[in-house]
Amino acid sequence: MIEDLIRAAQQEQAGRAVPESRVLAGLRPARRRRTRRLALASAAGAALAAAAIVAVPVFVLPGPAVVPPAPLPPAAAPPSPSALPSVAPTTVAPFRGLPLGYRPGWVPDGFAEHLRQAWIEQDAFGPTLMRVWKTGVGSGDPWGGTALSLYVRTAVDDPAASMDRSGQRVDVGGHDGWYTPAQGDSKSSVNWVIGEHTVLTLAASHLDIAKADLLRMARSVRPESGVSSSPLTLNWLPDGWTPTSLEVSGPSAQRWRTAVTAVKTPAVTVTDPGVTDPAATDPAAGKEKARVGAGEVTVTVGESTDAPDGGRQLTVAGRPARQPQRTDEAGKGLLYLVVDLGGGRLLTLTGTGLTLDDATRIAEQLQIRPDGLDWLGR
Amino acid sequence: MTFEEFIAARLGALVRYATVVTWDPHLAEDIVQNVLVRAQSRWGRISRADAPEHYVKRMVVNEFLSWRRRRAAQSVPLSGDVLAAVMPAGPDVIAERDERDAMLRLIATLPPKQRAVIALRFYEDLAVEEIAEILGCRTVTVRTHLMRALARLQTALPATLVTTGDQP
């Protein structure tokens, strides 16, 4: 019967699914990309329309200024946060990055480390640091293109249960590993457990790398001390928001780009919102509540912006700024704020679930300290 | 069930399901990732549903169909001539091919909604009423999609293969 043929074909197609580990590995970058490209909630637009622009204080730029140093207006060059009376910084749990943990001793010719991303959201793998070797990046969005990515996960509750073991069994420096070859998509990977709670994954994307070379790189991985730090620190976030990831990239230490993402504490921490919120008993209202409750913001500092052109002209901390708006369906709920920091640096804030006042205050109180970026391009 | 528990227990099945719905492993990967990002932010509500997995699978189908709509302007439908060139034209040639391979290629030519319907009907073994609830349409619409999909597959698949479909 034709139904049986369909079922057989579907079972075969199901067997072509990509490994679970790859979906998990891409989950965080997907979350980051989504911040820019999709609207999580539609409420931000309405909130923005009603938001008033308040008088803004100055940037908090302690220590080394943005590189290269730019002349700041007199009111915008305080020596330290303590010199700022306008808005008292609210303590935000600092995102000091994650221990580097491990580094390959060998990478294929032409590759250098150009990107690190760390995220501290709690999931099955715990905090993760991703280090990416590429053949090169520009000063803009570093994602896409050829990449060799090392995922360092040092707080995995149960490595044996969390790992994808569907690939070929391999030895990685005396540790059990599993190699998953590319399936016509130039994506291959190797996972291995290196400690009681440490799982490493080396993944190639957009790269037809030989199994021997991928394993050679994996087998060259050794411990490395130090911390993946962030040139950008957010000193203030609205109540309920928490920084969850940071990203640093660029062709060199002089041409860095960084981004910090924060999310609004999800409603999943509430045991039963329906008990305390009568509106939640209405399925339709409850659905809207869940959507409005979501929030995510990414603050990026770099030489360029991927925000739309134009927008309302503003001044933030004495700096020229603008608030672009998208009118397409996917982007009309996104809040953009672009601030010209001087010296060829732009700050771009992209978010949902927060107001322009929130965005402005976040921008006013951030810190930029581009130290320790010598690893870029090495 | 927490989100992490759901991922640990059901991610594999979810990715396979998405691969059958989309008929594209790489698109399935992207869709599952996008859906899980959204699902995590509203997991409190989803987990209180009777069947969280059912809810997430519905998100996958909707993401796939909306993705198709967004890409529609960029898609170039295959013409009959092109399909004829891709698909074996004569029974002598087809008879030598594995029937599942032929069916794999045929399902890939179905319109997205028909492909989603047969995935829900035959891979998920859902009733027409359940499929209608997932797709947000009437049961008669589901039956129409199902009938057209079967007719299209039946017509495109030579009788020699249909008669051998029961064989292992």
Boltz contact constraints between the chains, C-beta under 6 A:
constraints:
  - contact:
      token1: [A, 1]
      token2: [B, 165]
      max_distance: 6.0
  - contact:
      token1: [A, 2]
      token2: [B, 154]
      max_distance: 6.0
  - contact:
      token1: [A, 2]
      token2: [B, 162]
      max_distance: 6.0
  - contact:
      token1: [A, 4]
      token2: [B, 165]
      max_distance: 6.0
  - contact:
      token1: [A, 4]
      token2: [B, 166]
      max_distance: 6.0
  - contact:
      token1: [A, 5]
      token2: [B, 99]
      max_distance: 6.0
  - contact:
      token1: [A, 5]
      token2: [B, 103]
      max_distance: 6.0
  - contact:
      token1: [A, 5]
      token2: [B, 165]
      max_distance: 6.0
  - contact:
      token1: [A, 6]
      token2: [B, 122]
      max_distance: 6.0
  - contact:
      token1: [A, 7]
      token2: [B, 122]
      max_distance: 6.0
  - contact:
      token1: [A, 8]
      token2: [B, 100]
      max_distance: 6.0
  - contact:
      token1: [A, 9]
      token2: [B, 100]
      max_distance: 6.0
  - contact:
      token1: [A, 9]
      token2: [B, 103]
      max_distance: 6.0
  - contact:
      token1: [A, 9]
      token2: [B, 104]
      max_distance: 6.0
  - contact:
      token1: [A, 9]
      token2: [B, 107]
      max_distance: 6.0
  - contact:
      token1: [A, 10]
      token2: [B, 20]
      max_distance: 6.0
  - contact:
      token1: [A, 10]
      token2: [B, 123]
      max_distance: 6.0
  - contact:
      token1: [A, 12]
      token2: [B, 100]
      max_distance: 6.0
  - contact:
      token1: [A, 13]
      token2: [B, 19]
      max_distance: 6.0
  - contact:
      token1: [A, 13]
      token2: [B, 20]
      max_distance: 6.0
  - contact:
      token1: [A, 14]
      token2: [B, 16]
      max_distance: 6.0
  - contact:
      token1: [A, 14]
      token2: [B, 19]
      max_distance: 6.0
  - contact:
      token1: [A, 14]
      token2: [B, 20]
      max_distance: 6.0
  - contact:
      token1: [A, 16]
      token2: [B, 25]
      max_distance: 6.0
  - contact:
      token1: [A, 17]
      token2: [B, 15]
      max_distance: 6.0
  - contact:
      token1: [A, 17]
      token2: [B, 16]
      max_distance: 6.0
  - contact:
      token1: [A, 17]
      token2: [B, 19]
      max_distance: 6.0
  - contact:
      token1: [A, 17]
      token2: [B, 25]
      max_distance: 6.0
  - contact:
      token1: [A, 18]
      token2: [B, 25]
      max_distance: 6.0
  - contact:
      token1: [A, 18]
      token2: [B, 29]
      max_distance: 6.0
  - contact:
      token1: [A, 20]
      token2: [B, 11]
      max_distance: 6.0
  - contact:
      token1: [A, 20]
      token2: [B, 12]
      max_distance: 6.0
  - contact:
      token1: [A, 23]
      token2: [B, 15]
      max_distance: 6.0
  - contact:
      token1: [A, 23]
      token2: [B, 29]
      max_distance: 6.0
  - contact:
      token1: [A, 23]
      token2: [B, 32]
      max_distance: 6.0
  - contact:
      token1: [A, 26]
      token2: [B, 33]
      max_distance: 6.0
  - contact:
      token1: [A, 27]
      token2: [B, 33]
      max_distance: 6.0
  - contact:
      token1: [A, 30]
      token2: [B, 33]
      max_distance: 6.0
  - contact:
      token1: [A, 30]
      token2: [B, 37]
      max_distance: 6.0
  - contact:
      token1: [A, 31]
      token2: [B, 37]
      max_distance: 6.0
  - contact:
      token1: [A, 34]
      token2: [B, 37]
      max_distance: 6.0
  - contact:
      token1: [A, 123]
      token2: [B, 4]
      max_distance: 6.0
  - contact:
      token1: [A, 124]
      token2: [B, 4]
      max_distance: 6.0
  - contact:
      token1: [A, 124]
      token2: [B, 7]
      max_distance: 6.0
  - contact:
      token1: [A, 124]
      token2: [B, 8]
      max_distance: 6.0
  - contact:
      token1: [A, 185]
      token2: [B, 26]
      max_distance: 6.0
  - contact:
      token1: [A, 266]
      token2: [B, 41]
      max_distance: 6.0
  - contact:
      token1: [A, 267]
      token2: [B, 44]
      max_distance: 6.0
  - contact:
      token1: [A, 268]
      token2: [B, 43]
      max_distance: 6.0
  - contact:
      token1: [A, 268]
      token2: [B, 44]
      max_distance: 6.0
  - contact:
      token1: [A, 290]
      token2: [B, 42]
      max_distance: 6.0
  - contact:
      token1: [A, 290]
      token2: [B, 45]
      max_distance: 6.0
  - contact:
      token1: [A, 294]
      token2: [B, 41]
      max_distance: 6.0
